[in-house]
């Protein structure tokens, strides 16, 4: 059973029998289906069912020549909104099953983003027809969480915000130049990082770390698509699972200039979310590649 089932409102499923019933429900009453050839006699099928607007469970398997479905694996999902990034994306297949991880170098984060790919069928079709790489794609990220806290925001004057925005624009330009091999930009970024380290070292002796650090986004644990984040809440709404009636918070966050949607079960969230406050927690990152029509 998937660890993040609670994030979509199935916190009470704790045995294989109940989980199998949920999978059967998704196969029988799927709201979205996608297929592609997976060999001479089999067809790969992706069946999804929503239990609240934009979130649900995806079941993956194969249909054989007798139209018999064989279950392989499943995962909970959250459909994101908007465009998170337009950077180049590379895809790698997982070793144990027909699932894929996406890799994206986003300038705002400063690290390589690795996410679980939601819409694998368009990618497999493009690969089977030798149409890779596909130009003009964009990426919509989303995340599930089973442990989070709400923190109060850092009070900033308009002048401080304006100065921070200008600094971010300047740093992004330097990052882009550094990626292109500009040695002066690399040196400037190194000096900036040294200055920042020195400033934080002095301030942390008399201030709380979360009054210094506004947001962060960093890898967590040994699984490459899980992250520890602190982000500002831009939007927030409460959804209800249509089967279990469990309440789920769906939030739009901005974290290191990366904007994405996140959902978490009300039971797993400590604090009351609201626009302007901050979410701190562990997330499982998913991504939906928007292919040009």
Wavefront OBJ file of the C-alpha trace (Angstrom):
o trace
v 0.000 0.000 0.000
v 1.206 3.489 -0.776
v 2.451 5.580 2.154
v 0.763 8.736 0.839
v -2.808 7.368 0.660
v -3.661 9.433 3.754
v -2.903 12.628 1.822
v -5.926 12.027 -0.441
v -8.263 11.019 2.389
v -7.688 7.280 2.907
v -5.948 7.329 6.278
v -8.038 4.403 7.568
v -6.863 1.916 4.937
v -4.307 -0.186 6.795
v -4.686 -3.694 5.363
v -4.385 -5.310 1.953
v -8.049 -6.347 1.787
v -9.378 -2.778 2.022
v -6.698 -1.555 -0.346
v -7.647 -4.143 -2.973
v -11.270 -2.983 -2.746
v -10.126 0.589 -3.415
v -8.104 -0.528 -6.449
v -11.109 -2.467 -7.804
v -13.284 0.624 -7.374
v -10.787 2.714 -9.360
v -10.644 0.158 -12.182
v -14.428 -0.235 -12.322
v -15.366 3.455 -12.006
v -12.303 5.242 -13.407
v -12.945 8.830 -14.497
v -9.899 9.021 -16.764
v -8.291 6.317 -18.924
v -5.191 6.253 -21.115
v -3.774 3.394 -23.194
v -0.780 2.615 -25.345
v 0.769 -0.469 -26.914
v 3.120 -2.339 -24.608
v 4.025 -5.198 -26.932
v 2.478 -7.423 -29.581
v -0.242 -8.864 -27.346
v -0.542 -6.429 -24.441
v -1.700 -2.874 -23.872
v -0.505 -0.629 -21.060
v -3.448 0.994 -19.243
v -3.510 3.928 -16.827
v -6.834 4.209 -14.971
v -7.525 7.124 -12.629
v -10.415 8.008 -10.353
v -10.882 11.305 -8.535
v -12.300 11.314 -4.994
v -12.227 15.107 -4.703
v -11.579 17.771 -7.350
v -8.084 17.170 -8.703
v -7.009 14.362 -6.382
v -7.457 10.616 -6.451
v -5.796 7.279 -7.180
v -4.147 6.056 -10.391
v -4.017 2.323 -11.153
v -1.506 1.001 -13.699
v -1.572 -2.396 -15.382
v -1.939 -4.283 -18.658
v -4.746 -5.676 -20.815
v -3.918 -8.914 -22.623
v -5.363 -10.268 -25.885
v -8.409 -11.592 -23.954
v -9.155 -8.092 -22.566
v -8.158 -9.239 -19.073
v -6.680 -6.537 -16.842
v -3.601 -7.365 -14.745
v -2.841 -4.942 -11.911
v 0.782 -3.829 -11.542
v 0.894 -0.851 -9.176
v -0.999 2.270 -8.054
v -0.286 5.666 -6.547
v -2.257 8.628 -5.155
v -2.099 11.817 -7.193
v -2.838 15.520 -7.099
v -3.364 17.386 -10.367
v -1.483 20.649 -10.228
v -2.583 23.941 -11.741
v -0.674 26.473 -13.817
v 2.854 26.184 -15.180
v 5.629 25.631 -12.641
v 8.620 25.760 -14.994
v 9.560 25.729 -18.675
v 13.055 24.314 -18.169
v 14.222 21.233 -20.088
v 13.086 17.887 -18.664
v 14.650 14.447 -18.952
v 12.832 11.199 -18.105
v 14.196 7.956 -16.646
v 12.336 4.678 -16.126
v 12.280 3.104 -12.673
v 14.020 -0.259 -12.513
v 11.270 -2.324 -10.898
v 8.141 -1.297 -12.831
v 6.712 0.690 -15.750
v 6.882 4.028 -13.963
v 9.080 7.038 -14.593
v 10.963 9.815 -12.814
v 11.426 13.266 -14.281
v 14.549 15.381 -13.838
v 14.584 19.163 -14.207
v 17.237 21.800 -13.452
v 15.349 24.878 -12.299
v 17.395 28.034 -11.809
v 15.311 29.260 -8.846
v 15.899 26.165 -6.729
v 19.609 25.723 -7.312
v 19.327 21.918 -7.190
v 18.206 19.238 -9.628
v 14.478 18.574 -9.194
v 13.438 14.923 -9.361
v 9.731 14.129 -9.473
v 7.353 11.202 -10.044
v 5.859 11.446 -13.540
v 2.044 11.338 -13.600
v 1.266 11.225 -17.343
v 3.529 8.459 -18.618
v 1.420 7.495 -21.673
v 2.328 10.533 -23.878
v 5.997 9.983 -23.066
v 5.870 6.264 -23.921
v 4.098 7.036 -27.198
v 6.718 9.627 -28.126
v 9.511 7.193 -27.236
v 7.975 4.328 -29.226
v 7.613 6.555 -32.309
v 11.137 8.065 -31.994
v 9.765 11.572 -31.396
v 12.016 12.363 -28.441
v 12.966 14.926 -27.334
v 9.681 16.833 -27.586
v 10.197 20.579 -27.946
v 8.043 23.214 -26.232
v 7.025 21.222 -23.160
v 6.264 22.788 -19.790
v 5.978 21.239 -16.345
v 3.244 21.418 -13.707
v 4.406 20.217 -10.299
v 2.264 19.085 -7.385
v 2.972 17.434 -4.047
v 1.445 15.192 -1.379
v 2.304 15.404 2.291
v 1.521 13.275 5.343
v 3.238 15.485 7.916
v 3.204 19.276 8.072
v 3.079 22.353 10.288
v 1.754 25.861 9.760
v 4.087 28.690 10.686
v 3.489 32.411 10.905
v 4.936 34.644 8.167
v 7.927 36.958 8.445
v 6.807 40.578 8.548
v 8.418 42.550 5.708
v 8.027 46.160 4.695
v 7.362 46.985 1.019
v 10.894 48.383 0.780
v 12.436 45.142 2.063
v 10.327 43.080 -0.350
v 11.331 45.277 -3.281
v 15.018 44.968 -2.387
v 14.691 41.173 -2.069
v 12.960 40.916 -5.476
v 15.753 42.903 -7.149
v 18.352 40.672 -5.497
v 16.580 37.530 -6.744
v 16.477 38.857 -10.318
v 20.190 39.676 -10.166
v 21.028 36.241 -8.734
v 18.981 34.463 -11.419
v 20.922 36.320 -14.110
v 24.191 35.276 -12.498
v 22.968 31.662 -12.240
v 22.079 31.634 -15.932
v 25.474 33.087 -16.842
v 27.217 30.539 -14.604
v 25.380 27.697 -16.339
v 26.767 29.020 -19.615
v 30.318 28.900 -18.261
v 30.836 32.538 -17.251
v 33.722 32.440 -14.732
v 33.011 35.954 -13.392
v 29.421 34.922 -12.605
v 30.629 31.770 -10.842
v 33.033 33.845 -8.740
v 30.311 36.387 -7.860
v 27.930 33.616 -6.769
v 30.655 32.022 -4.636
v 31.376 35.336 -2.898
v 27.637 35.928 -2.338
v 27.293 32.494 -0.735
v 30.266 33.185 1.551
v 28.764 36.521 2.606
v 25.392 34.888 3.238
v 26.987 32.154 5.370
v 28.841 34.758 7.411
v 25.664 36.823 7.954
v 23.567 33.805 8.971
v 26.286 32.603 11.368
v 26.170 35.953 13.180
v 22.384 36.337 13.214
v 21.606 32.788 14.321
v 23.242 33.462 17.693
v 20.464 35.883 18.632
v 17.569 35.068 16.267
v 15.390 32.054 15.514
v 16.361 30.283 12.290
v 12.827 30.611 10.833
v 12.933 34.400 11.134
v 16.095 34.376 9.018
v 15.101 31.709 6.478
v 11.900 32.691 4.657
v 11.547 29.566 2.491
v 13.656 26.535 1.613
v 13.500 23.486 -0.648
v 15.932 20.622 -0.050
v 16.131 16.832 -0.566
v 14.881 14.616 2.236
v 15.842 11.036 3.081
v 17.076 8.448 0.596
v 14.184 8.633 -1.889
v 15.106 11.132 -4.577
v 11.582 12.573 -5.140
v 10.929 13.520 -1.502
v 11.800 16.954 -0.143
v 11.710 18.997 3.028
v 10.183 22.398 2.297
v 9.139 25.674 3.852
v 6.895 27.734 1.592
v 4.436 30.615 1.696
v 0.733 29.838 1.190
v -0.753 31.722 -1.770
v -4.157 29.963 -1.864
v -5.936 27.523 0.426
v -9.159 25.496 0.230
v -10.660 22.521 2.050
v -11.797 19.457 0.063
v -13.760 16.377 1.159
v -13.053 12.800 0.052
v -16.293 11.508 -1.512
v -15.821 7.990 -0.086
v -14.389 8.504 3.402
v -15.598 12.084 4.061
v -12.126 12.925 5.374
v -11.195 16.588 4.993
v -8.132 17.563 2.976
v -6.363 20.895 2.644
v -5.273 21.891 -0.831
v -2.775 24.754 -0.885
v -0.858 26.647 -3.527
v 2.653 27.361 -2.272
v 5.568 29.478 -3.390
v 8.899 28.073 -2.316
v 12.194 29.525 -3.575
v 10.206 31.127 -6.429
v 8.770 27.691 -7.337
v 4.941 27.689 -7.356
v 3.057 24.382 -7.002
v -0.032 22.798 -5.406
v 0.054 20.587 -2.325
v -2.544 18.553 -0.464
v -2.471 17.118 3.043
v -5.028 15.409 5.263
v -6.430 17.687 7.961
v -5.423 15.049 10.551
v -1.762 15.287 9.517
v -1.507 19.079 9.614
v -0.611 20.919 12.806
v -2.010 24.446 12.742
v -4.559 26.386 10.718
v -3.499 27.213 7.134
v -4.254 30.658 5.738
v -3.018 32.833 2.907
v 0.243 34.509 3.911
v 1.211 31.897 6.486
v 3.903 29.299 5.791
v 3.767 25.518 5.397
v 6.651 23.419 6.673
v 6.760 19.691 6.010
v 7.923 16.673 4.030
v 6.502 16.240 0.516
v 6.420 13.659 -2.268
v 6.890 15.599 -5.510
v 4.893 14.723 -8.641
v 4.951 16.264 -12.093
v 2.696 16.495 -15.145
v 4.410 17.302 -18.453
v 2.345 19.562 -20.693
v 3.067 18.467 -24.249
v 2.337 20.884 -27.109
v -0.834 19.959 -28.982
l 1 2 3 4 5 6 7 8 9 10 11 12 13 14 15 16 17 18 19 20 21 22 23 24 25 26 27 28 29 30 31 32 33 34 35 36 37 38 39 40 41 42 43 44 45 46 47 48 49 50 51 52 53 54 55 56 57 58 59 60 61 62 63 64 65 66 67 68 69 70 71 72 73 74 75 76 77 78 79 80 81 82 83 84 85 86 87 88 89 90 91 92 93 94 95 96 97 98 99 100 101 102 103 104 105 106 107 108 109 110 111 112 113 114 115 116 117 118 119 120 121 122 123 124 125 126 127 128 129 130 131 132 133 134 135 136 137 138 139 140 141 142 143 144 145 146 147 148 149 150 151 152 153 154 155 156 157 158 159 160 161 162 163 164 165 166 167 168 169 170 171 172 173 174 175 176 177 178 179 180 181 182 183 184 185 186 187 188 189 190 191 192 193 194 195 196 197 198 199 200 201 202 203 204 205 206 207 208 209 210 211 212 213 214 215 216 217 218 219 220 221 222 223 224 225 226 227 228 229 230 231 232 233 234 235 236 237 238 239 240 241 242 243 244 245 246 247 248 249 250 251 252 253 254 255 256 257 258 259 260 261 262 263 264 265 266 267 268 269 270 271 272 273 274 275 276 277 278 279 280 281 282 283 284 285 286 287 288 289 290 291 292 293
